[in-house]
């Protein structure tokens, strides 16, 4: 039997398996789970290109942003997209991370880039804390009251 019949048979076999898996929903499931890789891969690629001395240091800004956003999207895929209601400050953190990388690895970068990255990072963390306190704050207050009550009840009597 000629070799081209084997090649054609393998191609037809693989095509059939791919069609069968597609109809079973395997590819849509994998696409729904692993789509953040489409954001992560360009971010990592920009870092690789910079450290390979192919692109300038300013390309670390979008690279850092894409990596942080991809990680955020992975977290949202795992825990549900409702969690983005609490994690939206991570978008600001992505810009801060990109600017910080640019400052750290770029040459002759003005200090204002470092200042902006730190300011954005602090704002992001502050917004994240405020969002969590706004939504989970009542539980924190309840836990503090419980701890204070237990401390008063079971502590030494000398404090009274």
Rosetta constraint file for C-alpha pairs under 8 A:
AtomPair CA 1 CA 5 HARMONIC 7.05 0.50
AtomPair CA 2 CA 6 HARMONIC 7.22 0.50
AtomPair CA 3 CA 7 HARMONIC 6.38 0.50
AtomPair CA 4 CA 8 HARMONIC 6.02 0.50
AtomPair CA 5 CA 9 HARMONIC 5.97 0.50
AtomPair CA 6 CA 10 HARMONIC 6.13 0.50
AtomPair CA 7 CA 11 HARMONIC 6.19 0.50
AtomPair CA 8 CA 12 HARMONIC 6.09 0.50
AtomPair CA 9 CA 13 HARMONIC 5.99 0.50
AtomPair CA 10 CA 14 HARMONIC 6.08 0.50
AtomPair CA 11 CA 15 HARMONIC 6.04 0.50
AtomPair CA 12 CA 16 HARMONIC 6.07 0.50
AtomPair CA 13 CA 17 HARMONIC 6.25 0.50
AtomPair CA 14 CA 18 HARMONIC 6.07 0.50
AtomPair CA 15 CA 19 HARMONIC 6.13 0.50
AtomPair CA 16 CA 20 HARMONIC 6.04 0.50
AtomPair CA 17 CA 21 HARMONIC 6.05 0.50
AtomPair CA 18 CA 22 HARMONIC 6.00 0.50
AtomPair CA 19 CA 23 HARMONIC 6.18 0.50
AtomPair CA 20 CA 24 HARMONIC 6.34 0.50
AtomPair CA 21 CA 25 HARMONIC 6.46 0.50
AtomPair CA 21 CA 26 HARMONIC 5.60 0.50
AtomPair CA 21 CA 27 HARMONIC 7.11 0.50
AtomPair CA 22 CA 26 HARMONIC 5.80 0.50
AtomPair CA 22 CA 27 HARMONIC 5.66 0.50
AtomPair CA 22 CA 28 HARMONIC 7.55 0.50
AtomPair CA 25 CA 29 HARMONIC 6.14 0.50
AtomPair CA 26 CA 30 HARMONIC 6.21 0.50
AtomPair CA 27 CA 31 HARMONIC 5.91 0.50
AtomPair CA 28 CA 32 HARMONIC 6.02 0.50
AtomPair CA 29 CA 33 HARMONIC 6.30 0.50
AtomPair CA 30 CA 34 HARMONIC 5.79 0.50
AtomPair CA 30 CA 35 HARMONIC 7.90 0.50
AtomPair CA 31 CA 35 HARMONIC 5.35 0.50
AtomPair CA 33 CA 77 HARMONIC 6.72 0.50
AtomPair CA 35 CA 39 HARMONIC 7.65 0.50
AtomPair CA 36 CA 40 HARMONIC 6.23 0.50
AtomPair CA 36 CA 70 HARMONIC 5.30 0.50
AtomPair CA 36 CA 71 HARMONIC 7.70 0.50
AtomPair CA 36 CA 73 HARMONIC 6.00 0.50
AtomPair CA 36 CA 74 HARMONIC 6.18 0.50
AtomPair CA 37 CA 41 HARMONIC 5.69 0.50
AtomPair CA 37 CA 70 HARMONIC 6.98 0.50
AtomPair CA 38 CA 42 HARMONIC 7.10 0.50
AtomPair CA 39 CA 43 HARMONIC 6.70 0.50
AtomPair CA 39 CA 66 HARMONIC 5.96 0.50
AtomPair CA 39 CA 67 HARMONIC 7.20 0.50
AtomPair CA 39 CA 69 HARMONIC 7.52 0.50
AtomPair CA 39 CA 70 HARMONIC 5.47 0.50
AtomPair CA 40 CA 44 HARMONIC 6.17 0.50
AtomPair CA 40 CA 66 HARMONIC 6.08 0.50
AtomPair CA 40 CA 67 HARMONIC 5.20 0.50
AtomPair CA 40 CA 69 HARMONIC 7.90 0.50
AtomPair CA 40 CA 70 HARMONIC 5.14 0.50
AtomPair CA 40 CA 71 HARMONIC 7.71 0.50
AtomPair CA 41 CA 45 HARMONIC 5.91 0.50
AtomPair CA 42 CA 46 HARMONIC 6.09 0.50
AtomPair CA 42 CA 63 HARMONIC 7.17 0.50
AtomPair CA 42 CA 66 HARMONIC 7.31 0.50
AtomPair CA 43 CA 47 HARMONIC 6.57 0.50
AtomPair CA 43 CA 62 HARMONIC 7.03 0.50
AtomPair CA 43 CA 63 HARMONIC 4.06 0.50
AtomPair CA 43 CA 64 HARMONIC 6.42 0.50
AtomPair CA 43 CA 65 HARMONIC 7.42 0.50
AtomPair CA 43 CA 66 HARMONIC 4.88 0.50
AtomPair CA 43 CA 67 HARMONIC 5.20 0.50
AtomPair CA 44 CA 48 HARMONIC 6.22 0.50
AtomPair CA 44 CA 63 HARMONIC 6.57 0.50
AtomPair CA 44 CA 67 HARMONIC 6.80 0.50
AtomPair CA 45 CA 49 HARMONIC 6.03 0.50
AtomPair CA 45 CA 63 HARMONIC 7.74 0.50
AtomPair CA 46 CA 50 HARMONIC 6.14 0.50
AtomPair CA 46 CA 55 HARMONIC 7.87 0.50
AtomPair CA 46 CA 59 HARMONIC 6.48 0.50
AtomPair CA 46 CA 60 HARMONIC 6.64 0.50
AtomPair CA 46 CA 62 HARMONIC 7.98 0.50
AtomPair CA 46 CA 63 HARMONIC 5.33 0.50
AtomPair CA 47 CA 51 HARMONIC 6.17 0.50
AtomPair CA 47 CA 59 HARMONIC 7.84 0.50
AtomPair CA 47 CA 60 HARMONIC 6.26 0.50
AtomPair CA 47 CA 63 HARMONIC 6.17 0.50
AtomPair CA 47 CA 64 HARMONIC 8.00 0.50
AtomPair CA 48 CA 52 HARMONIC 5.92 0.50
AtomPair CA 49 CA 53 HARMONIC 6.27 0.50
AtomPair CA 49 CA 54 HARMONIC 5.20 0.50
AtomPair CA 49 CA 55 HARMONIC 5.84 0.50
AtomPair CA 50 CA 54 HARMONIC 5.68 0.50
AtomPair CA 50 CA 55 HARMONIC 5.02 0.50
AtomPair CA 50 CA 56 HARMONIC 6.24 0.50
AtomPair CA 50 CA 57 HARMONIC 6.31 0.50
AtomPair CA 50 CA 59 HARMONIC 7.22 0.50
AtomPair CA 50 CA 60 HARMONIC 7.28 0.50
AtomPair CA 55 CA 59 HARMONIC 6.73 0.50
AtomPair CA 57 CA 102 HARMONIC 5.89 0.50
AtomPair CA 57 CA 105 HARMONIC 6.65 0.50
AtomPair CA 57 CA 106 HARMONIC 5.03 0.50
AtomPair CA 57 CA 107 HARMONIC 7.88 0.50
AtomPair CA 58 CA 102 HARMONIC 5.81 0.50
AtomPair CA 58 CA 106 HARMONIC 7.24 0.50
AtomPair CA 59 CA 63 HARMONIC 6.26 0.50
AtomPair CA 59 CA 102 HARMONIC 7.77 0.50
AtomPair CA 60 CA 64 HARMONIC 5.76 0.50
AtomPair CA 60 CA 98 HARMONIC 5.90 0.50
AtomPair CA 60 CA 99 HARMONIC 7.66 0.50
AtomPair CA 60 CA 101 HARMONIC 6.15 0.50
AtomPair CA 60 CA 102 HARMONIC 5.54 0.50
AtomPair CA 61 CA 65 HARMONIC 6.27 0.50
AtomPair CA 61 CA 95 HARMONIC 7.15 0.50
AtomPair CA 61 CA 97 HARMONIC 7.55 0.50
AtomPair CA 61 CA 98 HARMONIC 3.76 0.50
AtomPair CA 61 CA 99 HARMONIC 5.34 0.50
AtomPair CA 61 CA 100 HARMONIC 7.99 0.50
AtomPair CA 61 CA 101 HARMONIC 6.84 0.50
AtomPair CA 61 CA 102 HARMONIC 5.97 0.50
AtomPair CA 62 CA 66 HARMONIC 5.99 0.50
AtomPair CA 62 CA 95 HARMONIC 7.94 0.50
AtomPair CA 62 CA 98 HARMONIC 6.21 0.50
AtomPair CA 63 CA 67 HARMONIC 6.31 0.50
AtomPair CA 63 CA 98 HARMONIC 6.66 0.50
AtomPair CA 64 CA 68 HARMONIC 6.27 0.50
AtomPair CA 64 CA 94 HARMONIC 6.53 0.50
AtomPair CA 64 CA 95 HARMONIC 7.48 0.50
AtomPair CA 64 CA 97 HARMONIC 5.75 0.50
AtomPair CA 64 CA 98 HARMONIC 4.19 0.50
AtomPair CA 64 CA 99 HARMONIC 7.94 0.50
AtomPair CA 64 CA 101 HARMONIC 7.11 0.50
AtomPair CA 65 CA 69 HARMONIC 6.06 0.50
AtomPair CA 65 CA 94 HARMONIC 4.34 0.50
AtomPair CA 65 CA 95 HARMONIC 5.47 0.50
AtomPair CA 65 CA 97 HARMONIC 6.60 0.50
AtomPair CA 65 CA 98 HARMONIC 5.33 0.50
AtomPair CA 66 CA 70 HARMONIC 5.96 0.50
AtomPair CA 66 CA 94 HARMONIC 7.40 0.50
AtomPair CA 67 CA 71 HARMONIC 6.34 0.50
AtomPair CA 67 CA 94 HARMONIC 7.85 0.50
AtomPair CA 68 CA 72 HARMONIC 6.28 0.50
AtomPair CA 68 CA 90 HARMONIC 7.71 0.50
AtomPair CA 68 CA 91 HARMONIC 7.90 0.50
AtomPair CA 68 CA 93 HARMONIC 7.74 0.50
AtomPair CA 68 CA 94 HARMONIC 5.21 0.50
AtomPair CA 68 CA 97 HARMONIC 7.75 0.50
AtomPair CA 69 CA 73 HARMONIC 6.14 0.50
AtomPair CA 69 CA 90 HARMONIC 7.62 0.50
AtomPair CA 69 CA 91 HARMONIC 6.71 0.50
AtomPair CA 69 CA 94 HARMONIC 6.46 0.50
AtomPair CA 70 CA 74 HARMONIC 6.21 0.50
AtomPair CA 71 CA 75 HARMONIC 6.30 0.50
AtomPair CA 72 CA 76 HARMONIC 6.22 0.50
AtomPair CA 72 CA 87 HARMONIC 7.97 0.50
AtomPair CA 72 CA 90 HARMONIC 7.21 0.50
AtomPair CA 73 CA 77 HARMONIC 6.05 0.50
AtomPair CA 74 CA 78 HARMONIC 6.26 0.50
AtomPair CA 75 CA 79 HARMONIC 6.03 0.50
AtomPair CA 75 CA 80 HARMONIC 7.80 0.50
AtomPair CA 76 CA 80 HARMONIC 4.97 0.50
AtomPair CA 76 CA 81 HARMONIC 4.96 0.50
AtomPair CA 76 CA 82 HARMONIC 7.69 0.50
AtomPair CA 76 CA 83 HARMONIC 6.29 0.50
AtomPair CA 76 CA 84 HARMONIC 6.62 0.50
AtomPair CA 77 CA 81 HARMONIC 6.63 0.50
AtomPair CA 79 CA 83 HARMONIC 6.71 0.50
AtomPair CA 81 CA 85 HARMONIC 7.91 0.50
AtomPair CA 83 CA 87 HARMONIC 6.24 0.50
AtomPair CA 84 CA 88 HARMONIC 5.51 0.50
AtomPair CA 86 CA 128 HARMONIC 7.07 0.50
AtomPair CA 86 CA 131 HARMONIC 6.02 0.50
AtomPair CA 86 CA 132 HARMONIC 6.61 0.50
AtomPair CA 87 CA 128 HARMONIC 6.80 0.50
AtomPair CA 88 CA 92 HARMONIC 7.88 0.50
AtomPair CA 88 CA 128 HARMONIC 7.82 0.50
AtomPair CA 89 CA 93 HARMONIC 6.51 0.50
AtomPair CA 89 CA 124 HARMONIC 5.03 0.50
AtomPair CA 89 CA 125 HARMONIC 7.26 0.50
AtomPair CA 89 CA 127 HARMONIC 6.07 0.50
AtomPair CA 89 CA 128 HARMONIC 5.69 0.50
AtomPair CA 90 CA 94 HARMONIC 6.16 0.50
AtomPair CA 90 CA 124 HARMONIC 6.54 0.50
AtomPair CA 90 CA 128 HARMONIC 7.88 0.50
AtomPair CA 91 CA 95 HARMONIC 6.88 0.50
AtomPair CA 92 CA 96 HARMONIC 6.42 0.50
AtomPair CA 92 CA 120 HARMONIC 6.40 0.50
AtomPair CA 92 CA 121 HARMONIC 7.21 0.50
AtomPair CA 92 CA 123 HARMONIC 7.89 0.50
AtomPair CA 92 CA 124 HARMONIC 5.64 0.50
AtomPair CA 93 CA 97 HARMONIC 6.07 0.50
AtomPair CA 93 CA 120 HARMONIC 6.60 0.50
AtomPair CA 93 CA 121 HARMONIC 5.40 0.50
AtomPair CA 93 CA 124 HARMONIC 5.53 0.50
AtomPair CA 93 CA 125 HARMONIC 7.81 0.50
AtomPair CA 94 CA 98 HARMONIC 6.25 0.50
AtomPair CA 95 CA 99 HARMONIC 6.20 0.50
AtomPair CA 95 CA 117 HARMONIC 7.43 0.50
AtomPair CA 95 CA 120 HARMONIC 7.42 0.50
AtomPair CA 96 CA 100 HARMONIC 6.03 0.50
AtomPair CA 96 CA 116 HARMONIC 7.42 0.50
AtomPair CA 96 CA 117 HARMONIC 4.34 0.50
AtomPair CA 96 CA 118 HARMONIC 6.78 0.50
AtomPair CA 96 CA 119 HARMONIC 7.91 0.50
AtomPair CA 96 CA 120 HARMONIC 5.29 0.50
AtomPair CA 96 CA 121 HARMONIC 5.34 0.50
AtomPair CA 97 CA 101 HARMONIC 6.19 0.50
AtomPair CA 97 CA 117 HARMONIC 6.88 0.50
AtomPair CA 97 CA 121 HARMONIC 7.62 0.50
AtomPair CA 98 CA 102 HARMONIC 6.27 0.50
AtomPair CA 98 CA 117 HARMONIC 7.95 0.50
AtomPair CA 99 CA 103 HARMONIC 6.21 0.50
AtomPair CA 99 CA 113 HARMONIC 6.32 0.50
AtomPair CA 99 CA 114 HARMONIC 7.04 0.50
AtomPair CA 99 CA 116 HARMONIC 7.59 0.50
AtomPair CA 99 CA 117 HARMONIC 5.37 0.50
AtomPair CA 100 CA 104 HARMONIC 6.12 0.50
AtomPair CA 100 CA 113 HARMONIC 7.33 0.50
AtomPair CA 100 CA 114 HARMONIC 6.00 0.50
AtomPair CA 100 CA 117 HARMONIC 5.40 0.50
AtomPair CA 100 CA 118 HARMONIC 7.62 0.50
AtomPair CA 101 CA 105 HARMONIC 6.00 0.50
AtomPair CA 101 CA 106 HARMONIC 7.87 0.50
AtomPair CA 102 CA 106 HARMONIC 5.32 0.50
AtomPair CA 102 CA 109 HARMONIC 7.74 0.50
AtomPair CA 103 CA 107 HARMONIC 7.85 0.50
AtomPair CA 103 CA 109 HARMONIC 5.85 0.50
AtomPair CA 103 CA 110 HARMONIC 7.77 0.50
AtomPair CA 103 CA 111 HARMONIC 7.75 0.50
AtomPair CA 103 CA 113 HARMONIC 6.26 0.50
AtomPair CA 103 CA 114 HARMONIC 5.87 0.50
AtomPair CA 109 CA 113 HARMONIC 7.15 0.50
AtomPair CA 110 CA 114 HARMONIC 7.66 0.50
AtomPair CA 111 CA 115 HARMONIC 6.39 0.50
AtomPair CA 112 CA 116 HARMONIC 5.96 0.50
AtomPair CA 113 CA 117 HARMONIC 6.13 0.50
AtomPair CA 114 CA 118 HARMONIC 6.20 0.50
AtomPair CA 115 CA 119 HARMONIC 6.06 0.50
AtomPair CA 116 CA 120 HARMONIC 6.01 0.50
AtomPair CA 117 CA 121 HARMONIC 6.04 0.50
AtomPair CA 118 CA 122 HARMONIC 6.08 0.50
AtomPair CA 119 CA 123 HARMONIC 6.05 0.50
AtomPair CA 120 CA 124 HARMONIC 5.98 0.50
AtomPair CA 121 CA 125 HARMONIC 6.23 0.50
AtomPair CA 122 CA 126 HARMONIC 5.97 0.50
AtomPair CA 123 CA 127 HARMONIC 6.00 0.50
AtomPair CA 124 CA 128 HARMONIC 6.08 0.50
AtomPair CA 125 CA 129 HARMONIC 6.13 0.50
AtomPair CA 126 CA 130 HARMONIC 6.12 0.50
AtomPair CA 127 CA 131 HARMONIC 5.99 0.50
AtomPair CA 128 CA 132 HARMONIC 6.13 0.50
AtomPair CA 129 CA 133 HARMONIC 5.98 0.50
AtomPair CA 130 CA 134 HARMONIC 5.87 0.50
AtomPair CA 131 CA 135 HARMONIC 6.20 0.50
AtomPair CA 132 CA 136 HARMONIC 5.43 0.50
AtomPair CA 132 CA 137 HARMONIC 6.82 0.50
AtomPair CA 133 CA 137 HARMONIC 4.02 0.50
AtomPair CA 133 CA 138 HARMONIC 7.71 0.50
AtomPair CA 133 CA 140 HARMONIC 7.86 0.50
AtomPair CA 134 CA 138 HARMONIC 7.94 0.50
AtomPair CA 136 CA 140 HARMONIC 6.62 0.50
AtomPair CA 137 CA 141 HARMONIC 6.18 0.50
AtomPair CA 138 CA 142 HARMONIC 6.10 0.50
AtomPair CA 139 CA 143 HARMONIC 6.10 0.50
AtomPair CA 140 CA 144 HARMONIC 6.18 0.50
AtomPair CA 141 CA 145 HARMONIC 6.21 0.50
AtomPair CA 142 CA 146 HARMONIC 6.19 0.50
AtomPair CA 143 CA 147 HARMONIC 6.12 0.50
AtomPair CA 144 CA 148 HARMONIC 6.03 0.50
AtomPair CA 145 CA 149 HARMONIC 5.99 0.50
AtomPair CA 146 CA 150 HARMONIC 6.09 0.50
AtomPair CA 147 CA 151 HARMONIC 6.04 0.50
AtomPair CA 148 CA 152 HARMONIC 6.13 0.50
AtomPair CA 149 CA 153 HARMONIC 6.05 0.50
AtomPair CA 150 CA 154 HARMONIC 5.81 0.50
AtomPair CA 150 CA 155 HARMONIC 7.69 0.50
AtomPair CA 151 CA 155 HARMONIC 5.22 0.50
AtomPair CA 155 CA 159 HARMONIC 7.97 0.50
